[in-house]
Amino acid sequence: MSSESAPAQDAKARWLDGLNSEQVAAAAWGERDASGAFRSRPLLVIAGAGSGKTATIAHRVAHLVLNGVDPVRILLLTFSRRAANEMTRRAERLVADALAEARREIASRALAGAPAAVRLPWAGTFHAIGARLLRSYATRLGLEPNFGVLDRGDAADLIDLARHELGYSATKKRFPRKDTCLAIYSHRVNTGWPLEQVLARVFPWCADWEQPLRALFREYVRRKQGNGVLDYDDLLLWWDAALQDEAIAREVGARFDHVLVDEYQDTNLLQARILQRLRPDGSGLMVVGDDAQSIYAFRGADVENILGFAERFDPAAHRVALELNYRSVQPVLDAANALISEGARQYPKRLRAHRAGGERPRLVTVLDDRAQADWVIGEILRRREEGVVLKKQAVLFRSSHHSDLLEVELTRRNIPYVKHGGLRFLEAAHVKDLLAVLRWADNPRNSVAAFRVLQMMRGMGPANAQRCLDLVVAAQAGNDAGKDATKETARAEAAKAASAPSGTVANSASRPIDALARFVPPAPARDEWPEFVAMISALADPDAAWTGQVARVRQWYMPVLARRFDDSGVRAADLEMLEAIAAQFGTRERFLTELALDPPRAGGDLAGDPLLDEDYLILSTVHSAKGQEWDAVYLINVADGNFPNEYATGDAAAIEEERRLLYVAMTRARDALQLIEPQRYYVTHQRKLGGDYVHGSRSRFLTAAVLARLDRAGPQPDADANAATGQSNAPTSEPAIDVKKRLRGMW
């Protein structure tokens, strides 16, 4: 099969202009078959750091569309909604430009059937696409089509409720907290490892609780199924399970002619298996990634997915390597190449710089973390005076707490900074309150959302909230029983319900949510209860228009907001923003699902004081820095125990991931890179400003080959201090004190 289609060879297909030869080989892979349809064998694109993979994927989409592939039959899987939107926007622009060029010239056969615009309805994250497909096949899988999606916070709360009711919160020994339990569950699902292996390798301090954890996870699954909700991991688990049915796998696979996957090195076992079942022979499958940037094993990612991809097919998948780097200068790439080339198993690659020149990276040796902070700040200010603004400089570190002392010193010297990370926007209490109302209306079985909503009312503590929820659950059970009954039985039940006295927990309403009207609330809530019931009932109406629903909930919630929070005015602005976000979605289900799977981020529960400054420095962990770039990068605490992390030293695979993490950090730098290695690390458990310390060992990754590509630097001796005490480092002819004579005289 040719690496380029016939139309691509004609005038080199103008929409591919601007790509290098490696990118063209990837974007234009495939050819037309006898029927004229555009086909391709499986393709693996190894996209080195800074090699323009986003542009390559966007051009690939445009190339497919301009060769007659219906955009509806293209599945684009990414790891963020933002990435999917960016690639779609680029592809749309490329197609529009190509069509405009064709109209100006002789009509091209290749463009004859191309649409006027690109709309990729099947572009999104694995989890978002999984949710959409599961709704399509819900009835065949035993799911309710309106199933809810728990975000991480709600999932942790549900597992905590099960944990408490099973008695694990009152054990004499330390039982894992809810977030740890959820992390164990998630790792088990995403890696496919047996629970005992997950505990032994990742959570060894929890190994004694294996059997109680099994019971907890069984109860957690039971509760999710009873509430009609799926958590984040279930979306992949159910999708994978659905594709084990050969008929469903064929139907889903037949929806798409081409499947494109970004960041394939970050996929886990379930994601790789889903792709294998969608495309058993690999036809139309293109995966893009870089094994050298696989750094998310703690989330279940498996680098073997990309390392073994090509050999899964017969013949093996075609491979294209993107090695021309558009980000960094060659001296930085030389050091990064030397580092990664010493890895145990990898696709060989050698990044080449598109830009000429550049300074060699430096290894800076300092005394301790205070000297490290002084050096870094001094270099940052020096480069700022040379014209490199603070926003184009970044300090990277292995773990978040590594920047603690540096942050104190930055504050003392009045240098503004932004630290990447923090709470998700959806973790703010007032945002979760409003979304809980919508989630309960969308799925009456969602007891987690219902329990939160009910306790917003005056006087509605846990006991009253549970009493009300029992009423709704009983109504739901009655409805479920009615669905299985004959029409005659259903009419009899309805007549019986109509004659039931007020307050009866019978199947009294056509919808479970209508049972709220029969609930007798506590006295403090009685005046506001009718308005609340009317709102919930209107939202739960399946024929209700989505437009205006968030506004209605926000209007109802404003008195609650004022009552619950002292800073309600600040928080109200967040809810207005949420209303604006909601307007971008066509349905409530899409809004709630997408927000749970790909939420916006914020620096904290509230925005805090505004940063009224012309500039600010970037601080970031290496994991958060992936995909970013800066003119100057300072990587601190480069020593064994940090690179590699001390918790990785007993595992060969973990050591290799730590090597890749250092590689990712180094390849964030465009022009200047400094690796700083303190010689001393002060012991934490001592009195304030105590002097106990240990010596840091040079990182095992800084081998002779890597060091040969680094310049050495460090602070100069403090000559002023010697001068102040009248001391000199110059040798004298006579010793001031004859210590040798004194020591001999002792004996």
Buried (B, 14 or more C-beta within 10 A) or exposed (E): EEBBBEBBEEEEBBBBEEBBEBBBBBBBBBBBEEEEEBBBBBBBBBBBBBBBBBBBBBBBBBBBBBBBBEBBBBBBBBBBBEBBBBBBEBBBBBBBBBBEBBEEEEEBEBBEEBBEEBEBEBBBBBBBBBBBBBBBBBEEBEBEEBBBBBBBBBBBBBBBBBBEEBEBEEEEEEBBBBBBBBBBBBBBBBBBBEBEEBBBBBBEEBEEBBEBBEEBBEBBBEBBBEBBBBBBBBBBBBBBBBBEBEEBBEBBBEEBBBBBBBBBBBBBBBBBBBBBBBBBEBBBBBBBBBBBBBBBBEBBBBBBBBBEBBEBBEEBBBBBBBBBBBBBBBBBBBBBBBBBBEBEEBBEBEBEBBEEEBEBBBBBBBBBBBBBBBBBBEBBBEBBEEEBEBBBBBBBBBEBEBBEBBBEBBEEEEBBBBBBEEEBBBBBEBBBBBBBBBBBBBBBBBBBBBBBBBBBBBEBEEEBBBBBBEBBBBBBEBBEEBEEEEEEEBEEBEEEBEEEEEEEBBBBBEBBBBBBBBBBBBEEBEEBBEEBBEBBBEBBEEEBEBEEBBBBBBEBBEEBBEEBBEEBEBBBEBBEEBBEBBEEBEEBBBBBBBBBBBBEEBBEBBEEEEEEEEBBBBBBBBBBBBBEBBBBBBBBBBBBBBBBBEEBBEBEBBBBBBBBBBBBBBBBBBBBBBBBBBBBBBEEEEEEEEEEBEEBEBBBBBEEEBBEBBEEBBBEEEEEEEEEEEEEEEEEEEEEEEEEEEEEEEE
